[in-house]
Amino acid sequence: MPTPRGIFPVSLLALVALFLIGCDEKPQVFPADQPALYQGVEFELGTYTIRYLELTDDGQTYEYPDPVLVVPLTIRNRGESELAYNPTHRNQEMSEASTPLLMPGVAGDEIDWEAFSRRPIPGVVVERGTVEGQRQRSANLAPGEELTDLFLFELPDPDESILFFSIPPTMHRGDLPLFLRINYRQPSEIEGPQVASVGDTLEFDGVSFQVTEVSQTYVRLTEGDRDGFSSDPVVKVSFTVTNNSDEPVVYSPGHRELSGSRGALLHSLHSEFNRVRFGSSITVQDQVDRSAIDPGESVEDFALFERPPAGANVGQTTFELGANHFQRSGRVRVAFAYEHEDVEQPEELRAN
């Protein structure tokens, strides 16, 4: 998974199942497609979505390169006393005792809780900026009042068909977690910031960006006084950066920065393409290292990625590049359908 920038997945989840040991009472499970009334509190899940998060804090843009699952939950106080609600979105550790969890579930009314395997799906913690609609402050709900909050998780395995959304005792008046059973089907569309298509022009404060072509090809290389080709075909994403402003723009693509948050990304929902690695003495012909783009001028460049194995189910693929690579804020996102192609070797390679 790409390194997050400003938004982090929770790496360790402390599961607290002590209340299930030596206790005759078992957790209750409710269907998630209707409100669940439990201990004087009513819980209702909204429609979950997959979303790219692009957040702004003090004028800076922070992105999480992987899409996240957003689960809305409405809480209604149906009891006769006030109900305290304390958001847990900043918690670095998650537990059944104090934070909502999402995990693969099971069907049926009879559940063997001792044998039930808890494999929580990591939550996502926002470090900078805020997600619109997500609660940041505690609230006291008087009888009859309600609120809605958003909970963020990494994407479940697309093969999962049943999920449990676990609501901790700290959010209701009971002693055990409450489980909402979700009949899960991965959404086909991703919400969030603008995702363009190949050929579309994206504007970034006087600088335009356009992915012009996506191809699978061998690329020409130079090492010393020798010319040649890459040993394997690669995915080549070609693009044009145009300076429409009144001041020069420095374009610095970071092609050789293969770790951290610099450089381009290419990924589908559940896989990431590795950037192509060449030795320090090898130059990719026609690829730009760093360039000053004068007003009214353009630079044509391309990013290179390794191809997934033949037969891999990749599907919809997204190319990303931070606009900071041409001194702007925001992020380029361009989506296209990827299919593995048979690529003919250049004549020079066939001769060898």
Rosetta blueprint (number, residue, H / E / L):
1 M L
2 P L
3 T L
4 P L
5 R L
6 G L
7 I E
8 F E
9 P E
10 V L
11 S L
12 L L
13 L L
14 A L
15 L L
16 V L
17 A L
18 L H
19 F H
20 L H
21 I L
22 G L
23 C L
24 D L
25 E L
26 K L
27 P L
28 Q L
29 V E
30 F E
31 P E
32 A L
33 D L
34 Q L
35 P L
36 A E
37 L E
38 Y E
39 Q L
40 G L
41 V E
42 E E
43 F E
44 E E
45 L E
46 G L
47 T L
48 Y L
49 T E
50 I E
51 R E
52 Y E
53 L E
54 E E
55 L E
56 T E
57 D E
58 D L
59 G L
60 Q E
61 T E
62 Y E
63 E E
64 Y E
65 P E
66 D E
67 P E
68 V E
69 L E
70 V E
71 V E
72 P E
73 L E
74 T E
75 I E
76 R E
77 N E
78 R L
79 G L
80 E L
81 S L
82 E L
83 L E
84 A E
85 Y E
86 N L
87 P L
88 T L
89 H L
90 R L
91 N L
92 Q L
93 E L
94 M L
95 S L
96 E L
97 A L
98 S L
99 T L
100 P L
101 L E
102 L E
103 M E
104 P E
105 G L
106 V L
107 A L
108 G L
109 D L
110 E L
111 I L
112 D L
113 W L
114 E L
115 A L
116 F L
117 S L
118 R L
119 R L
120 P L
121 I L
122 P L
123 G E
124 V E
125 V E
126 V E
127 E L
128 R L
129 G L
130 T L
131 V L
132 E L
133 G L
134 Q L
135 R L
136 Q L
137 R L
138 S L
139 A E
140 N E
141 L E
142 A L
143 P L
144 G L
145 E L
146 E E
147 L E
148 T E
149 D E
150 L E
151 F E
152 L E
153 F E
154 E L
155 L L
156 P L
157 D L
158 P L
159 D L
160 E L
161 S L
162 I E
163 L E
164 F E
165 F E
166 S E
167 I E
168 P L
169 P H
170 T H
171 M H
172 H L
173 R L
174 G L
175 D L
176 L L
177 P L
178 L E
179 F E
180 L E
181 R E
182 I E
183 N E
184 Y L
185 R L
186 Q L
187 P L
188 S L
189 E L
190 I E
191 E E
192 G L
193 P L
194 Q L
195 V L
196 A E
197 S E
198 V L
199 G L
200 D L
201 T E
202 L E
203 E E
204 F E
205 D L
206 G L
207 V E
208 S E
209 F E
210 Q E
211 V E
212 T E
213 E E
214 V E
215 S E
216 Q E
217 T E
218 Y L
219 V L
220 R E
221 L E
222 T E
223 E E
224 G L
225 D L
226 R E
227 D E
228 G E
229 F E
230 S L
231 S L
232 D L
233 P L
234 V E
235 V E
236 K E
237 V E
238 S E
239 F E
240 T E
241 V E
242 T E
243 N E
244 N L
245 S L
246 D L
247 E L
248 P L
249 V E
250 V E
251 Y E
252 S L
253 P L
254 G L
255 H L
256 R L
257 E L
258 L L
259 S L
260 G L
261 S L
262 R L
263 G L
264 A L
265 L E
266 L E
267 H E
268 S L
269 L L
270 H L
271 S L
272 E E
273 F L
274 N L
275 R E
276 V L
277 R L
278 F L
279 G L
280 S L
281 S L
282 I E
283 T E
284 V E
285 Q L
286 D L
287 Q L
288 V L
289 D L
290 R L
291 S E
292 A E
293 I E
294 D L
295 P L
296 G L
297 E L
298 S E
299 V E
300 E E
301 D E
302 F E
303 A E
304 L E
305 F E
306 E L
307 R L
308 P L
309 P L
310 A L
311 G L
312 A L
313 N L
314 V L
315 G E
316 Q E
317 T E
318 T E
319 F E
320 E E
321 L E
322 G E
323 A H
324 N H
325 H H
326 F H
327 Q L
328 R L
329 S L
330 G L
331 R E
332 V E
333 R E
334 V E
335 A E
336 F E
337 A E
338 Y E
339 E L
340 H L
341 E L
342 D L
343 V L
344 E L
345 Q L
346 P L
347 E H
348 E H
349 L H
350 R H
351 A H
352 N L
